[in-house]
Amino acid sequence: MQSVIDVNLPQNRYEIAIVPGSLDNLGTWMNGKESKPLHLGEKVLLVSNPAIFKRYGERAIKSLTNAGFEVFSVNLSAGEQYKTLNSIVKIYNTALENRLERTSTIVALGGGVIGDMAGFAAATWLRGINFVQVPTSLLAMVDAAIGGKTGVNHPKGKNLIGAFHQPKLVLIDPQVLKTLPPREFRAGMAEVIKYGVIWDADLFAKLEECEKLDQLRYLSEEMLQTILTHSCQAKAIVVGKDEKESGLRALLNYGHTIGHAVESLTGYKVVNHGEAVAIGMVAAGQIAVDLRMWSKEATERQNELIKKTGLPSKLPEGLDIGEIIDSLQSDKKVKSGKVRFVLPRRIGEATVTDQVPPDVLRQVLLQMQ
Amino acid sequence: MQSVIDVNLPQNRYEIAIVPGSLDNLGTWMNGKESKPLHLGEKVLLVSNPAIFKRYGERAIKSLTNAGFEVFSVNLSAGEQYKTLNSIVKIYNTALENRLERTSTIVALGGGVIGDMAGFAAATWLRGINFVQVPTSLLAMVDAAIGGKTGVNHPKGKNLIGAFHQPKLVLIDPQVLKTLPPREFRAGMAEVIKYGVIWDADLFAKLEECEKLDQLRYLSEEMLQTILTHSCQAKAIVVGKDEKESGLRALLNYGHTIGHAVESLTGYKVVNHGEAVAIGMVAAGQIAVDLRMWSKEATERQNELIKKTGLPSKLPEGLDIGEIIDSLQSDKKVKSGKVRFVLPRRIGEATVTDQVPPDVLRQVLLQMQ
């Protein structure tokens, strides 16, 4: 069982390989096929976090060494609060100590935070070196690792500092999900549901067929492979058509507008990213219903999936509605002062609008308290 | 008198406008032509240093405001020692305070250091916003401002942190050079001479015709315009053919291999960048002669130009040859441990090689002590 998805960008073309057990063949995958070598240099800097490294570092290094790479590593504390320029400086220092060259490669082994940081370091060391993503969380596999968004947080806002830097390969080993904490699994499922709503009605239907969705162990290997493949495909197609988010790619922000505000206002501590996106999707769905853009029945189906996955659909307690609305204004997706929302039109199709009346927004948020 | 040079890159196309007095029309230039608007948003963040800002800031702001832009500004200390991530954070903070958007523009008003930093901030704020270069030093006009190289220094190495980020416009007002300190003028002339040697025999001949080259006042307005135009054209063509320095662009590093080592080993305090490049060109010229790649007569013509410009051709006192050679190994242009040199073949033509025997290199450096 294996899926290989092509990501086609004007100046970059790379593969997302979803292959159970592939962590032990990372080095071989990084060498590429004989007919299509990847040219990833000799030196590899593996960026990970202590917990992931302890679990999977040795296997990754062994595989890379066997494939002929010279491997160095650096571990960074994981968690949004460590996604800072200071962590990037640690990567820079390791890159310098080990004299990484322009042809060298940084490999991210970890979740979205590690991928974002390793990618930003790769984007900015020697003005850009090779980068490979080996995501270990569901969220990173279906979202963060694909599409080249890299970066860190500014003390006053998430992901404000960053660059587009495409990986040369995304290698997904679904087996590593077995050690993922259930709450993180559910967070990743929020993005999977998102693809179902905005892009892939088939995926949505498959999720509806599942009796339980709140833990990995309820999914068969085949279903997991299907979910990963559909999700990565959705992201790859959207990114391939719009690398820099001038249009289509904005659809991927479904649930993220209000989601980001909720995350940020609760200091990234109360809800995680996926939970915030779930809350944001419930809100956006209701806004779309109120604007008569999609049906009450469809939003209920979406909310049922969110519930089945064990994700929240209410705002965290104590959050001020006025503060949320104010926070939306400072989001980096604001264009000429107008907040852009992604709203669904039907299952599998969404649109972008900056025409949400403030009172509709306020009313929906009030209902979600 | 005005020259407009096209820079043609696969995904970017922009103009270098060399127009006396154009600082007062910066806003108009940034709006673009009616038939070809530049779409640089509403908000502009002007990045400069205190001395330049005092001299030219008001004129730039007035012109931008008159053209309809909302202008903010931030001043950073100039000088290589301030080209750090800390300075970039200052730009980020100002960008955040003034809520710069994805459509906003950062304008660099200053020399190469300001341009590199403002450009890196533009490359990495909100994953990349618009950028405009208004270079005020000769070095920045003919080199740093063109081609999209941006970045800052790592405590242990120059320009190790950075990104490629092309400007939307380079606006050069030769009149601002009148206030440039003579030593900085000469530093810029080193890059002009470089273009003559590696690319443009016409430019080289024109420089030879000048009786004096060590101060701006010896140049007629026409000669200055010619020098700027030829130099920018050379850089634009090379960059247009090879944005990311995989081949041709490496030619622009003529004089820079040994130059960087000299700068770095003297702590960026004894010689400035142009002086270091002059020393590097003398060295590279002699290496090429010793390897029978170009003639003794040609290298003497080059060295005569360097002398006439008042640039150094000897290594700074007290510099250890062994240390220089060791430092070359850690240069970011090193590929698989081999040091790459750009060597001239004739006036107007150069080549890249990593086949310089260590004893030839050592011998040449010894002669230059």
HADDOCK unambig.tbl for C-alpha pairs under 7 A between the chains (distance, minus, plus):
assign (segid A and resid 99 and name CA) (segid B and resid 330 and name CA) 6.86 0.50 0.50
assign (segid A and resid 101 and name CA) (segid B and resid 332 and name CA) 6.38 0.50 0.50
assign (segid A and resid 101 and name CA) (segid B and resid 334 and name CA) 6.91 0.50 0.50
assign (segid A and resid 101 and name CA) (segid B and resid 335 and name CA) 6.62 0.50 0.50
assign (segid A and resid 102 and name CA) (segid B and resid 332 and name CA) 6.99 0.50 0.50
assign (segid A and resid 123 and name CA) (segid B and resid 163 and name CA) 6.80 0.50 0.50
assign (segid A and resid 124 and name CA) (segid B and resid 161 and name CA) 5.39 0.50 0.50
assign (segid A and resid 124 and name CA) (segid B and resid 162 and name CA) 4.71 0.50 0.50
assign (segid A and resid 124 and name CA) (segid B and resid 163 and name CA) 5.27 0.50 0.50
assign (segid A and resid 125 and name CA) (segid B and resid 160 and name CA) 6.00 0.50 0.50
assign (segid A and resid 125 and name CA) (segid B and resid 161 and name CA) 4.90 0.50 0.50
assign (segid A and resid 125 and name CA) (segid B and resid 162 and name CA) 6.25 0.50 0.50
assign (segid A and resid 126 and name CA) (segid B and resid 160 and name CA) 4.89 0.50 0.50
assign (segid A and resid 126 and name CA) (segid B and resid 161 and name CA) 5.71 0.50 0.50
assign (segid A and resid 126 and name CA) (segid B and resid 162 and name CA) 6.29 0.50 0.50
assign (segid A and resid 126 and name CA) (segid B and resid 332 and name CA) 6.60 0.50 0.50
assign (segid A and resid 127 and name CA) (segid B and resid 161 and name CA) 6.28 0.50 0.50
assign (segid A and resid 127 and name CA) (segid B and resid 162 and name CA) 4.47 0.50 0.50
assign (segid A and resid 127 and name CA) (segid B and resid 163 and name CA) 4.16 0.50 0.50
assign (segid A and resid 127 and name CA) (segid B and resid 164 and name CA) 6.23 0.50 0.50
assign (segid A and resid 128 and name CA) (segid B and resid 163 and name CA) 6.37 0.50 0.50
assign (segid A and resid 160 and name CA) (segid B and resid 125 and name CA) 5.99 0.50 0.50
assign (segid A and resid 160 and name CA) (segid B and resid 126 and name CA) 4.88 0.50 0.50
assign (segid A and resid 161 and name CA) (segid B and resid 124 and name CA) 5.38 0.50 0.50
assign (segid A and resid 161 and name CA) (segid B and resid 125 and name CA) 4.88 0.50 0.50
assign (segid A and resid 161 and name CA) (segid B and resid 126 and name CA) 5.69 0.50 0.50
assign (segid A and resid 161 and name CA) (segid B and resid 127 and name CA) 6.27 0.50 0.50
assign (segid A and resid 162 and name CA) (segid B and resid 124 and name CA) 4.71 0.50 0.50
assign (segid A and resid 162 and name CA) (segid B and resid 125 and name CA) 6.24 0.50 0.50
assign (segid A and resid 162 and name CA) (segid B and resid 126 and name CA) 6.26 0.50 0.50
assign (segid A and resid 162 and name CA) (segid B and resid 127 and name CA) 4.45 0.50 0.50
assign (segid A and resid 163 and name CA) (segid B and resid 123 and name CA) 6.81 0.50 0.50
assign (segid A and resid 163 and name CA) (segid B and resid 124 and name CA) 5.26 0.50 0.50
assign (segid A and resid 163 and name CA) (segid B and resid 127 and name CA) 4.14 0.50 0.50
assign (segid A and resid 163 and name CA) (segid B and resid 128 and name CA) 6.36 0.50 0.50
assign (segid A and resid 164 and name CA) (segid B and resid 127 and name CA) 6.21 0.50 0.50
assign (segid A and resid 330 and name CA) (segid B and resid 99 and name CA) 6.83 0.50 0.50
assign (segid A and resid 332 and name CA) (segid B and resid 101 and name CA) 6.36 0.50 0.50
assign (segid A and resid 332 and name CA) (segid B and resid 102 and name CA) 6.98 0.50 0.50
assign (segid A and resid 332 and name CA) (segid B and resid 126 and name CA) 6.60 0.50 0.50
assign (segid A and resid 334 and name CA) (segid B and resid 101 and name CA) 6.88 0.50 0.50
assign (segid A and resid 335 and name CA) (segid B and resid 101 and name CA) 6.62 0.50 0.50
